[in-house]
Amino acid sequence: MNKYKIINDPIYGFIRLNDPLLFDLLEHPLVQRLREIRQLGMSYLVYPGATHSRLAHALGAMHLMQQVMLILRDKGVDIPHATGTSACAAILLHDIGHGPFSHALEHLIGGPVNHEFWTRAMMEHLNELSGGALTEAISIFEGTHPMPFLHQLVSSQLDVDRLDYLNRDSFFTGVSEGIVGWDRIIQMMHVFRGALVVEEKGIYSVEKFLLARRLMYWQVYQHKTVLSAEFLMRSIVERARELLASGETLEGSDALLMLLKQTEAVNPIELPYVLSAYAETDDHDFLAAVKKWSRKGDRVLLTLCAQLLSRKLNRVVLSAEKPDPERINQIQHQICAAYGISAQESLYFFRTGSIVNHALRTDREPIYILGKDHSVKEITEASQNPHLKALTGVVEKYFLYAPKEFL
């Protein structure tokens, strides 16, 4: 069988899979499942074009990793062919553990664990099936590989994951502020004393990358309407889990219902069974269940599902200050009276809390700039842009989520 594939991508043109390991991974059902999981969760309710999949993003990130391997080798970095393939496998699989609608239902489907837990479990499973072919890829993904720059390319403050999703999400949403010079940035990448650095000629492109990330969070990832849709989805899942825990019967796929009943961390004995159910669940399972739950049964769940299907979303009000407690109590009483529900049930229809946005985190490994004199500086020290340090600050906004008529 010819294990060579060319894929036409709207961002980069042709993406090539020229290694049997990468070909086999792409063909596996655990990876193909990512076709049915939206990259941007509920963002398509705001940006109709934002229906691209996690698989498209994974392939795009893999393509960028392939390009970086070629560039670093041209600059004299000794990266064995097998290690380069493992790095490509690591980034191809880095999002394999995402559940329905990506981050929108994080921690709610399959118990109190995140997508990285499921990613590791799926990678270990694939490694067993392949006779250990992914051992090196897993070490790169987990940051234990003797070449630390490979892990930085997979997961850091300037990695191929972010380079792809900013450009891809910008393309499909139409938000031009997310466009970054990915080609310029990867051309300027180098390795110095085992760490990933960017040659100083690329510093302006990195500055633009950081600003684009800040803007994309406010305009896309944390857009008020997107937040409202995600809060509604979470309320649906929370209500469904509460009903199942109380002995109620709900319609839905066996896999989804099993995951909704999973309220504790998965123990090693049950992991294969829960993992199998998780691997069967995607966006379609959730939406099909929502359609069924919107027709009959529990009044609260029915109302929530009907709101999602008809896009009757609550309003999200953002503020620099916490909402007034008296106003919160007033809204809660109004919801109880209008919907004829209890105070406890009203919590499914409104929320308070905060969201944060930081383009450059000081508590993580910095982005390093390599000078012509071989000096290495953090980007905030190397940059002459007076506004760059502002991107290291954490911007926190408080939100109040409730029906429009009560705000």
C-alpha positions as CSV (number, residue, x, y, z in Angstrom):
1,M,0.0,0.0,0.0
2,N,1.3,3.4,-0.9
3,K,1.5,5.3,2.4
4,Y,2.0,8.8,0.8
5,K,-0.7,11.3,0.9
6,I,-1.2,14.9,-0.3
7,I,-3.9,17.0,1.4
8,N,-5.1,20.4,0.0
9,D,-5.3,22.8,2.9
10,P,-6.9,26.3,2.5
11,I,-4.1,27.9,4.6
12,Y,-0.9,26.4,3.4
13,G,-1.8,24.7,0.1
14,F,-0.5,21.1,-0.1
15,I,0.3,19.2,3.1
16,R,2.3,16.1,2.6
17,L,2.3,12.9,4.7
18,N,5.5,11.2,3.5
19,D,6.1,8.8,6.4
20,P,4.2,5.5,7.0
21,L,3.9,6.3,10.8
22,L,2.1,9.6,10.1
23,F,0.0,8.0,7.4
24,D,-1.1,5.2,9.8
25,L,-1.9,7.7,12.6
26,L,-4.0,9.8,10.3
27,E,-6.0,6.8,9.1
28,H,-6.7,5.6,12.7
29,P,-10.3,6.2,14.0
30,L,-9.1,8.0,17.1
31,V,-7.6,10.7,14.8
32,Q,-10.4,10.6,12.2
33,R,-12.8,11.3,15.0
34,L,-11.4,14.9,15.1
35,R,-13.2,15.6,11.9
36,E,-16.4,15.7,13.9
37,I,-15.2,18.0,16.6
38,R,-15.3,21.8,15.9
39,Q,-12.1,23.6,16.6
40,L,-13.9,26.7,17.9
41,G,-16.7,25.1,19.8
42,M,-19.8,27.4,19.6
43,S,-18.1,30.2,17.8
44,Y,-20.0,29.4,14.6
45,L,-23.1,31.0,16.3
46,V,-21.2,34.3,15.9
47,Y,-19.0,33.6,12.9
48,P,-20.9,31.3,10.5
49,G,-17.7,30.2,8.8
50,A,-16.1,28.9,12.0
51,T,-17.0,25.3,11.5
52,H,-13.5,24.0,10.8
53,S,-12.5,20.8,12.7
54,R,-9.8,19.8,15.1
55,L,-8.4,17.5,12.5
56,A,-7.7,20.4,10.1
57,H,-5.9,22.2,12.9
58,A,-3.8,19.1,13.8
59,L,-2.8,18.7,10.1
60,G,-1.9,22.3,9.8
61,A,0.3,22.2,13.0
62,M,2.0,19.1,11.7
63,H,2.7,20.8,8.4
64,L,4.4,23.7,10.3
65,M,6.4,21.2,12.3
66,Q,7.6,19.6,9.1
67,Q,8.8,23.0,7.8
68,V,10.6,23.8,11.1
69,M,12.4,20.5,11.0
70,L,13.7,21.3,7.5
71,I,14.7,24.9,8.5
72,L,16.6,23.8,11.7
73,R,18.4,21.1,9.8
74,D,19.5,23.6,7.2
75,K,20.9,25.7,10.1
76,G,23.0,22.8,11.3
77,V,20.8,21.4,14.1
78,D,21.2,17.6,14.2
79,I,17.7,16.2,14.2
80,P,17.6,12.5,13.1
81,H,14.9,11.6,10.6
82,A,13.1,9.4,13.1
83,T,13.1,12.1,15.7
84,G,11.7,14.6,13.3
85,T,8.9,12.2,12.4
86,S,8.2,11.7,16.1
87,A,8.0,15.5,16.6
88,C,5.4,15.6,13.7
89,A,3.5,12.7,15.3
90,A,3.5,14.5,18.7
91,I,1.9,17.6,17.2
92,L,-0.5,15.6,15.0
93,L,-1.8,14.0,18.2
94,H,-1.5,16.9,20.6
95,D,-5.3,17.6,20.5
96,I,-6.5,14.0,20.0
97,G,-8.1,14.1,23.5
98,H,-10.6,16.9,22.9
99,G,-14.2,16.1,23.5
100,P,-17.4,17.5,22.0
101,F,-17.1,21.2,21.0
102,S,-13.5,21.3,22.2
103,H,-12.9,23.6,25.2
104,A,-16.6,24.5,25.6
105,L,-17.3,21.3,27.6
106,E,-13.9,20.8,29.2
107,H,-14.1,18.9,32.5
108,L,-17.9,18.2,32.0
109,I,-17.8,15.2,29.6
110,G,-16.1,12.2,31.1
111,G,-15.5,13.4,34.6
112,P,-13.3,16.1,36.2
113,V,-10.4,15.7,33.8
114,N,-9.2,17.8,30.9
115,H,-8.4,17.0,27.3
116,E,-4.7,16.6,28.1
117,F,-5.6,13.6,30.3
118,W,-7.5,12.0,27.4
119,T,-4.7,12.9,24.9
120,R,-2.1,11.0,27.0
121,A,-4.4,8.0,27.4
122,M,-5.1,7.9,23.7
123,M,-1.4,8.3,22.8
124,E,-0.5,5.5,25.2
125,H,-3.2,3.3,23.6
126,L,-1.9,4.0,20.1
127,N,1.7,3.4,21.2
128,E,0.7,-0.1,22.4
129,L,-1.1,-0.8,19.1
130,S,2.0,0.3,17.2
131,G,4.5,-1.7,19.2
132,G,6.1,1.3,20.8
133,A,6.5,3.4,17.7
134,L,5.2,6.5,19.6
135,T,7.5,6.2,22.6
136,E,9.7,9.1,21.4
137,A,6.7,11.2,20.3
138,I,5.2,10.8,23.8
139,S,8.5,11.9,25.4
140,I,8.4,15.0,23.2
141,F,4.8,15.7,24.1
142,E,5.5,15.3,27.8
143,G,8.7,17.3,27.8
144,T,11.0,14.5,28.8
145,H,12.9,14.2,25.5
146,P,16.7,15.0,25.6
147,M,16.1,17.7,22.9
148,P,13.9,20.2,24.9
149,F,13.3,22.5,21.9
150,L,11.1,19.8,20.4
151,H,8.7,20.1,23.3
152,Q,8.8,23.9,23.0
153,L,7.7,23.5,19.4
154,V,4.7,21.4,20.5
155,S,3.8,23.4,23.6
156,S,5.2,26.8,24.6
157,Q,4.4,30.5,24.3
158,L,5.6,30.4,20.7
159,D,4.8,27.0,19.2
160,V,3.5,25.6,15.9
161,D,0.1,24.9,17.7
162,R,-0.5,28.6,18.2
163,L,0.9,29.6,14.9
164,D,-1.6,27.4,13.1
165,Y,-4.7,28.1,15.2
166,L,-4.3,31.9,15.0
167,N,-4.0,31.9,11.2
168,R,-6.6,29.2,10.8
169,D,-9.2,30.7,13.2
170,S,-8.6,34.1,11.6
171,F,-9.2,32.7,8.1
172,F,-12.5,30.9,9.0
173,T,-13.9,33.7,11.2
174,G,-12.9,36.5,8.9
175,V,-11.2,38.3,11.9
176,S,-8.1,39.7,10.2
177,E,-6.5,40.7,13.4
178,G,-5.4,37.1,14.0
179,I,-3.2,36.9,10.9
180,V,0.4,36.4,11.8
181,G,3.6,35.9,9.7
182,W,4.0,32.3,10.5
183,D,6.4,31.7,7.6
184,R,8.7,34.6,8.8
185,I,8.6,33.3,12.3
186,I,9.6,29.7,11.6
187,Q,12.3,30.9,9.1
188,M,13.8,32.8,12.0
189,M,13.7,29.9,14.5
190,H,16.9,28.4,15.7
191,V,18.2,26.3,18.6
192,F,20.7,27.7,21.1
193,R,22.1,25.6,23.9
194,G,19.2,23.1,23.5
195,A,16.5,25.8,23.7
196,L,14.2,27.2,21.0
197,V,15.1,30.8,20.1
198,V,14.1,33.3,17.4
199,E,16.8,35.2,15.6
200,E,16.5,39.0,16.2
201,K,15.5,39.6,12.6
202,G,12.2,38.0,13.4
203,I,11.4,40.0,16.6
204,Y,8.8,42.2,14.9
205,S,6.9,39.2,13.6
206,V,6.9,37.8,17.1
207,E,5.6,41.1,18.5
208,K,2.8,40.9,16.0
209,F,2.0,37.3,17.0
210,L,1.6,38.3,20.6
211,L,-0.7,41.2,19.8
212,A,-2.7,39.0,17.4
213,R,-3.2,36.5,20.2
214,R,-4.5,39.1,22.6
215,L,-6.9,40.5,20.0
216,M,-8.2,37.1,19.0
217,Y,-9.1,36.2,22.6
218,W,-11.3,39.2,22.9
219,Q,-12.8,39.1,19.4
220,V,-13.2,35.4,19.0
221,Y,-12.3,33.0,21.8
222,Q,-13.9,35.2,24.6
223,H,-16.5,37.0,22.5
224,K,-19.5,37.7,24.7
225,T,-22.0,35.8,22.5
226,V,-19.6,32.8,22.3
227,L,-19.3,32.9,26.1
228,S,-23.1,32.9,26.4
229,A,-23.5,29.9,24.2
230,E,-20.8,28.0,26.1
231,F,-22.4,28.8,29.4
232,L,-25.7,27.5,28.1
233,M,-24.1,24.3,26.9
234,R,-22.5,23.8,30.3
235,S,-25.8,24.4,32.0
236,I,-27.4,21.7,29.8
237,V,-24.6,19.2,30.7
238,E,-24.8,20.0,34.4
239,R,-28.6,19.6,34.4
240,A,-28.4,16.3,32.5
241,R,-25.8,15.0,34.9
242,E,-27.9,15.9,37.9
243,L,-31.0,14.2,36.4
244,L,-29.0,11.0,35.6
245,A,-27.5,11.0,39.1
246,S,-31.0,11.2,40.6
247,G,-32.1,8.1,38.6
248,E,-33.9,9.9,35.8
249,T,-33.8,8.3,32.3
250,L,-32.6,10.4,29.4
251,E,-32.3,9.6,25.7
252,G,-29.0,9.8,24.0
253,S,-26.1,7.6,22.7
254,D,-24.9,5.0,25.1
255,A,-21.4,6.5,25.1
256,L,-22.6,10.0,25.9
257,L,-24.8,8.9,28.7
258,M,-22.0,6.8,30.2
259,L,-19.7,9.8,30.2
260,L,-22.3,12.1,31.7
261,K,-22.6,9.6,34.6
262,Q,-18.8,9.8,35.1
263,T,-18.5,12.2,38.0
264,E,-15.2,11.1,39.5
265,A,-11.7,10.7,38.2
266,V,-11.2,7.6,36.1
267,N,-9.5,4.7,37.9
268,P,-7.0,2.5,36.0
269,I,-9.4,-0.5,35.9
270,E,-12.2,1.4,34.3
271,L,-10.0,3.5,32.0
272,P,-10.3,1.3,28.9
273,Y,-14.1,1.3,29.0
274,V,-14.4,5.0,29.7
275,L,-11.8,5.7,27.1
276,S,-13.7,3.7,24.5
277,A,-16.9,5.6,25.2
278,Y,-15.0,8.9,25.1
279,A,-13.5,8.0,21.7
280,E,-17.0,7.4,20.3
281,T,-18.4,10.7,21.4
282,D,-18.3,13.9,19.3
283,D,-20.3,17.0,18.5
284,H,-23.0,15.0,16.8
285,D,-23.8,12.9,19.9
286,F,-24.3,16.0,22.0
287,L,-26.4,17.9,19.5
288,A,-28.6,14.8,18.8
289,A,-29.1,14.5,22.6
290,V,-30.0,18.2,22.9
291,K,-32.7,17.8,20.2
292,K,-34.2,14.8,22.1
293,W,-34.1,16.6,25.4
294,S,-35.8,19.7,24.0
295,R,-39.0,17.8,23.2
296,K,-40.0,16.3,26.5
297,G,-39.0,15.6,30.1
298,D,-37.6,17.8,32.7
299,R,-38.8,21.4,32.4
300,V,-35.4,23.0,33.1
301,L,-33.5,20.8,30.7
302,L,-36.2,21.2,28.0
303,T,-36.0,25.0,28.3
304,L,-32.2,25.1,28.2
305,C,-32.1,22.8,25.1
306,A,-34.7,24.8,23.3
307,Q,-32.8,28.0,23.9
308,L,-29.6,26.5,22.4
309,L,-31.4,25.1,19.3
310,S,-33.2,28.4,18.6
311,R,-30.1,30.5,19.5
312,K,-32.1,32.3,22.2
313,L,-29.0,33.1,24.1
314,N,-28.7,35.0,27.4
315,R,-26.7,38.3,27.6
316,V,-23.2,38.5,28.9
317,V,-22.2,41.8,30.5
318,L,-18.5,42.4,31.1
319,S,-17.2,44.9,33.6
320,A,-13.9,45.8,35.3
321,E,-15.7,45.4,38.7
322,K,-17.6,42.5,40.3
323,P,-21.4,42.6,39.9
324,D,-23.4,44.0,42.8
325,P,-24.6,41.2,45.0
326,E,-28.0,42.9,45.5
327,R,-28.4,43.0,41.7
328,I,-27.6,39.3,41.5
329,N,-30.2,38.5,44.1
330,Q,-32.8,40.6,42.2
331,I,-32.1,38.8,38.9
332,Q,-32.4,35.4,40.6
333,H,-35.8,36.3,42.1
334,Q,-37.0,37.5,38.7
335,I,-35.9,34.3,37.0
336,C,-37.6,32.2,39.6
337,A,-40.8,34.1,39.2
338,A,-40.8,34.2,35.4
339,Y,-39.9,30.5,34.9
340,G,-41.7,29.1,37.9
341,I,-38.6,27.4,39.2
342,S,-36.7,27.1,42.5
343,A,-33.7,29.2,43.5
344,Q,-31.5,26.2,43.0
345,E,-32.8,25.6,39.5
346,S,-32.4,29.3,38.6
347,L,-28.6,28.8,38.8
348,Y,-28.8,27.1,35.4
349,F,-30.0,30.4,33.8
350,F,-27.5,32.8,35.2
351,R,-23.8,32.9,36.2
352,T,-21.2,35.3,37.6
353,G,-17.4,35.0,37.5
354,S,-14.4,36.4,35.7
355,I,-12.4,35.7,32.5
356,V,-8.7,36.5,32.0
357,N,-6.6,37.2,29.0
358,H,-2.8,37.2,28.9
359,A,-0.9,37.2,25.6
360,L,2.5,36.6,27.3
361,R,2.8,34.9,30.6
362,T,5.6,35.7,33.0
363,D,5.1,32.4,34.9
364,R,6.0,30.3,31.9
365,E,9.1,29.8,29.9
366,P,9.8,33.0,28.1
367,I,10.2,33.6,24.3
368,Y,14.0,34.0,23.7
369,I,15.5,36.3,21.1
370,L,19.0,35.4,19.7
371,G,21.1,38.4,18.9
372,K,23.7,38.7,16.2
373,D,26.4,38.6,18.9
374,H,24.9,35.3,20.2
375,S,23.4,37.0,23.3
376,V,20.0,35.6,24.4
377,K,17.4,37.9,25.9
378,E,13.7,37.5,26.8
379,I,11.6,39.2,24.2
380,T,10.5,41.9,26.7
381,E,14.1,42.8,27.2
382,A,15.1,42.5,23.5
383,S,12.1,44.5,22.1
384,Q,12.1,48.2,21.7
385,N,8.3,48.3,21.5
386,P,7.2,50.2,24.6
387,H,3.8,48.5,24.5
388,L,5.1,44.9,24.6
389,K,5.4,44.8,28.4
390,A,1.7,45.6,28.6
391,L,1.0,42.3,27.0
392,T,2.5,40.5,30.0
393,G,-0.2,42.0,32.2
394,V,-3.2,39.9,33.1
395,V,-6.5,41.5,31.9
396,E,-9.4,40.3,34.1
397,K,-13.0,41.1,33.4
398,Y,-16.0,40.1,35.5
399,F,-19.1,38.8,33.8
400,L,-22.8,38.6,34.5
401,Y,-24.7,36.1,32.5
402,A,-28.5,36.2,32.6
403,P,-31.6,36.5,30.4
404,K,-31.7,39.7,28.4
405,E,-35.0,40.9,29.9
406,F,-33.5,41.0,33.4
407,L,-30.3,43.0,32.5
